[in-house]
């Protein structure tokens, strides 16, 4: 795939992810939408990493770690609260 095509695909994924984060009330849906939004730039960085850019490969590794961490947060909140509704989680603020 050429770089302009990847940029358009990446932008589309970012837009879809942001719309999903704004319109959903479930923490799991918000986190998945955030991951979709993060995959957009990851596509471009993956193409750059394929050409030997070390910084792009490091970004992809950090992105993968953040994906696992956000899933762990969602599971922890669900276990403690019994719900993943964003409105109910806001009550946790002090």
N, C-alpha and C positions, 0 to 999 in steps of 0.2 A: 504494500500500500504506500502511496506517496505521502509526503509530509502534509500537503494541504488537505488531503482526504482525512488523514488522522486528526488534524486540527479541527475540522468540521465535526467529525465523529466525537471527539473529546468535548467540544463545546456543547454538542447535543446531550451528552451524558451529564455534563455539569448542570445544564438547564433542567433536565429531568430530575436530577437529584435534589436540586434546590426547591423545585416545585413540590416534590415529595416530602421534604423536610417541613415546608410551610403548611401543607394541607393535612398532614397526618397527626393523630393524637397519641398513637402508641409509640412507646420508646423504641421498640424493636423496628417499627416502620421508619422512624426518624433515623435510627442508626444505619439501617440498610440504605436509606436514601442518601445519607452522608457518604456511605461507601461508594454508591453509584456516582455521586458527584466527584469523589476522589479518583475514580477509575479513569475519568476523562483526561486529566493531566498525566496519569500513569501510562496511558497509551502512548502519549508523545515521548515520555521519558523512556519507555521500553524501546521505542524505535531508536532513540539516541543511545541507549545502553548497548543496543545491538551493534552500534558503530564504534564501540570502545570508550564511551564516556563514563568514567568511574562515578562521577557525581550522580548521574542518572540511575545507575545501579544501586547506589546507596539510598536514593530516594525511594526506589521500589522496595528495598528491604525495610525501611522505616514505615512505609505505607502498609506493608504486610503485618508488621508488629502492631501498628495502630488498629488494624482491623481485628486482630485477636484481642487486643485490650478492650476495645469497645464492646465486643461480644461478651467478654468477661464482666464488664460493668453492667450490661443489660441483665445477665443471668443473676448477678448478685442483687440487683435492685428487685428483680422479680421474686427471688427467694425471701428477701427481707420484708417486702411490702405486699406480696401476693398479687401485685398488679403492675402493669407496665404502661398505665395511662399517664401521659405527661402532666396532666392537670393535677392528679393525685400526688405525683412525685414533687411538684412544686411546693407542696405543703411541708416538705422536709427542710426548707430554708428556715434559718433561725431568726 
